[in-house]
Amino acid sequence: MSKFCGSLLLLALITFQSCIASQEVVSRKLKFSPRARPPYQNHAQMARYVAHTVDWCVIGTTSTMKGREGLPFTNILSVSDGPVNNSTGVPYFYVTDLDQSGVDIAKNNSVSISMSEYQTGYCSDHSIDAESPFCTRLTLGGKFVKVTDKAEKDFALKALFTRHPEMKHWNHSAPPNHHFYAAKMDIDFIWLLDSSGHGAAIISPKKYYAVKW
């Protein structure tokens, strides 16, 4: 009887560990199923695919921190270019000026953001390392600006809150001086690496925004 109970306990433990491992794998993937991955030869379409599909990015600013003035500083920002069924290509953010990136941007709003296809699960599903050129990398450069137009601000907040529901509570749960607001990047530079042997592609904003996605 004790051996039987011990076997049941071991089986339960293995099942529990398997469930936890499964949840950890799922948590690394996106909250929605992305559209079909475009051909790697179509750089503008691939850039729009990555920009729409990922949930977060790395932002690079010029540091204003004491002792680090003028040096590169990076941070994590959640991002959305539109609701799941409406891609615009415009990266929208929900930010506070109290964050270190916000402090840097107040002095110099020229920034870069980098996104990785690894977030989609495609690379891990195909045993492709995040640094491999076959796991698409996208960097966008431009000016980081506050969204002031009412119609665009309403759209930006919808884009952000539908993809990141927790955000809608931030101005209520954070200290009152945080004042989160919608911001965006006015893109003037697009760099994409999605294959090997051809180097990175530089895409014009005109071609990028012309993609119907």
C-alpha positions as CSV (number, residue, x, y, z in Angstrom):
1,M,0.0,0.0,0.0
2,S,2.8,2.4,0.9
3,K,4.6,1.7,-2.4
4,F,1.3,2.3,-4.3
5,C,0.8,5.7,-2.4
6,G,4.4,6.6,-3.1
7,S,3.9,5.9,-6.8
8,L,0.8,8.1,-6.9
9,L,2.7,10.9,-5.1
10,L,5.6,10.6,-7.6
11,L,3.2,10.7,-10.5
12,A,1.4,13.7,-9.1
13,L,4.7,15.5,-8.6
14,I,5.8,14.7,-12.2
15,T,2.4,15.9,-13.5
16,F,2.6,19.1,-11.5
17,Q,6.2,19.9,-12.7
18,S,5.1,19.2,-16.3
19,C,2.2,21.6,-16.0
20,I,4.5,24.3,-14.5
21,A,7.0,23.8,-17.3
22,S,4.2,24.0,-19.9
23,Q,2.9,27.2,-18.4
24,E,6.4,28.7,-18.5
25,V,6.7,27.9,-22.2
26,V,3.3,29.3,-23.0
27,S,4.0,32.5,-21.0
28,R,6.9,33.2,-23.3
29,K,4.6,33.4,-26.3
30,L,2.2,36.0,-27.4
31,K,-1.3,36.6,-26.1
32,F,-2.8,36.1,-29.6
33,S,-2.0,34.1,-32.7
34,P,0.0,36.2,-35.2
35,R,-0.9,36.2,-38.9
36,A,1.1,34.1,-41.3
37,R,4.8,34.9,-41.3
38,P,5.7,36.7,-44.6
39,P,8.5,35.6,-46.9
40,Y,11.9,36.8,-45.6
41,Q,12.6,38.3,-49.1
42,N,9.8,40.9,-48.5
43,H,11.6,43.1,-46.0
44,A,9.0,45.8,-45.6
45,Q,6.3,43.2,-45.0
46,M,8.5,41.3,-42.5
47,A,9.2,44.6,-40.7
48,R,5.5,45.3,-40.3
49,Y,4.8,41.7,-39.2
50,V,7.3,42.0,-36.4
51,A,6.3,45.5,-35.4
52,H,2.6,44.4,-35.1
53,T,3.2,41.0,-33.5
54,V,5.5,41.7,-30.6
55,D,4.3,42.9,-27.2
56,W,7.4,44.7,-26.0
57,C,10.6,46.2,-27.2
58,V,14.0,47.5,-26.0
59,I,14.3,51.3,-26.2
60,G,17.7,53.1,-26.5
61,T,18.1,56.7,-25.3
62,T,21.0,59.0,-24.6
63,S,21.6,58.9,-20.9
64,T,21.2,61.9,-18.6
65,M,22.2,60.0,-15.5
66,K,25.0,61.5,-13.4
67,G,28.3,60.0,-14.5
68,R,26.6,58.4,-17.5
69,E,25.7,61.6,-19.5
70,G,25.8,61.1,-23.2
71,L,26.2,57.3,-23.0
72,P,23.7,54.7,-24.3
73,F,20.9,53.6,-22.0
74,T,18.4,50.9,-22.7
75,N,15.1,50.0,-21.1
76,I,12.0,47.8,-21.7
77,L,8.8,49.3,-23.0
78,S,5.5,47.6,-23.9
79,V,4.4,48.5,-27.4
80,S,1.4,48.2,-29.7
81,D,1.0,49.4,-33.3
82,G,-2.8,48.8,-33.1
83,P,-5.4,46.3,-32.0
84,V,-4.8,42.7,-33.2
85,N,-6.9,43.2,-36.3
86,N,-5.7,46.7,-37.2
87,S,-2.0,47.2,-37.7
88,T,-0.8,50.8,-38.4
89,G,3.0,50.3,-38.2
90,V,3.2,53.2,-35.7
91,P,4.7,52.1,-32.4
92,Y,2.5,53.4,-29.5
93,F,3.6,53.5,-25.9
94,Y,2.0,54.3,-22.5
95,V,4.7,56.0,-20.4
96,T,5.5,58.4,-17.6
97,D,8.1,61.1,-17.6
98,L,9.3,59.9,-14.2
99,D,10.8,56.7,-15.8
100,Q,14.5,57.0,-16.6
101,S,13.8,56.8,-20.4
102,G,11.3,59.6,-20.0
103,V,13.9,61.7,-18.3
104,D,16.4,61.1,-21.1
105,I,13.7,61.8,-23.8
106,A,12.8,65.1,-22.2
107,K,16.4,66.2,-23.1
108,N,16.8,64.4,-26.4
109,N,13.9,62.6,-28.0
110,S,15.9,60.9,-30.7
111,V,15.6,57.2,-29.8
112,S,15.8,53.7,-31.2
113,I,13.7,50.6,-30.4
114,S,14.6,47.0,-31.1
115,M,12.2,44.1,-31.5
116,S,12.8,40.4,-31.8
117,E,10.7,37.7,-33.6
118,Y,11.7,35.4,-30.7
119,Q,8.6,36.8,-28.9
120,T,6.3,35.1,-31.5
121,G,7.5,31.6,-30.6
122,Y,8.6,31.0,-34.2
123,C,12.3,30.9,-33.4
124,S,12.0,28.6,-30.3
125,D,9.6,26.3,-32.2
126,H,12.2,25.9,-34.9
127,S,15.2,25.7,-32.5
128,I,16.6,29.1,-33.8
129,D,18.6,31.1,-31.3
130,A,17.5,34.7,-30.7
131,E,20.8,36.0,-32.1
132,S,20.6,34.0,-35.3
133,P,19.9,36.1,-38.4
134,F,17.1,33.7,-39.2
135,C,15.3,35.0,-36.0
136,T,14.2,38.4,-37.4
137,R,15.5,41.5,-35.7
138,L,14.0,44.9,-36.3
139,T,15.3,48.3,-35.2
140,L,13.3,51.5,-35.7
141,G,14.8,54.9,-35.2
142,G,13.0,58.3,-34.8
143,K,11.5,60.9,-32.5
144,F,9.7,59.9,-29.4
145,V,6.7,62.2,-29.1
146,K,3.5,62.6,-27.0
147,V,0.2,61.9,-28.8
148,T,-1.8,65.1,-28.7
149,D,-4.5,64.7,-31.4
150,K,-7.6,63.5,-29.6
151,A,-8.7,61.0,-32.3
152,E,-5.2,59.5,-32.5
153,K,-4.9,59.5,-28.7
154,D,-8.2,57.5,-28.5
155,F,-6.9,55.1,-31.0
156,A,-3.5,54.8,-29.3
157,L,-5.1,54.0,-25.9
158,K,-7.4,51.4,-27.5
159,A,-4.4,49.8,-29.2
160,L,-2.4,49.7,-26.0
161,F,-5.2,48.7,-23.6
162,T,-6.5,45.9,-25.8
163,R,-3.0,44.4,-26.0
164,H,-1.9,45.3,-22.5
165,P,-5.1,45.3,-20.3
166,E,-3.2,46.1,-17.1
167,M,-2.2,49.5,-18.4
168,K,-5.7,50.9,-18.0
169,H,-5.3,50.8,-14.3
170,W,-1.8,52.4,-14.0
171,N,-3.0,55.9,-13.6
172,H,-5.3,54.8,-10.8
173,S,-2.9,52.5,-8.9
174,A,0.3,54.4,-9.3
175,P,1.2,57.5,-7.2
176,P,-0.8,60.5,-8.5
177,N,2.2,62.3,-9.9
178,H,3.1,59.6,-12.4
179,H,0.6,60.8,-15.1
180,F,1.0,58.0,-17.7
181,Y,0.2,59.1,-21.3
182,A,0.1,57.8,-24.8
183,A,3.2,58.4,-26.9
184,K,4.5,57.2,-30.3
185,M,7.6,57.1,-32.4
186,D,7.8,59.2,-35.6
187,I,9.9,56.7,-37.6
188,D,12.7,58.0,-39.8
189,F,15.0,54.9,-39.9
190,I,14.2,51.1,-40.3
191,W,16.8,48.4,-40.0
192,L,15.9,44.7,-40.5
193,L,17.9,41.4,-40.4
194,D,15.9,38.3,-41.3
195,S,18.3,36.1,-43.2
196,S,22.0,35.2,-43.7
197,G,24.4,36.2,-46.4
198,H,22.7,39.4,-47.6
199,G,23.3,41.7,-44.6
200,A,20.7,43.9,-43.0
201,A,18.1,45.7,-45.0
202,I,17.5,49.4,-44.7
203,I,13.8,50.1,-45.4
204,S,12.3,53.5,-46.2
205,P,9.4,54.6,-44.0
206,K,7.4,55.1,-47.2
207,K,7.7,51.4,-48.2
208,Y,7.1,50.3,-44.6
209,Y,3.9,52.3,-44.2
210,A,2.7,51.2,-47.7
211,V,2.3,47.6,-46.6
212,K,-1.3,46.5,-46.1
213,W,-1.2,44.4,-43.0
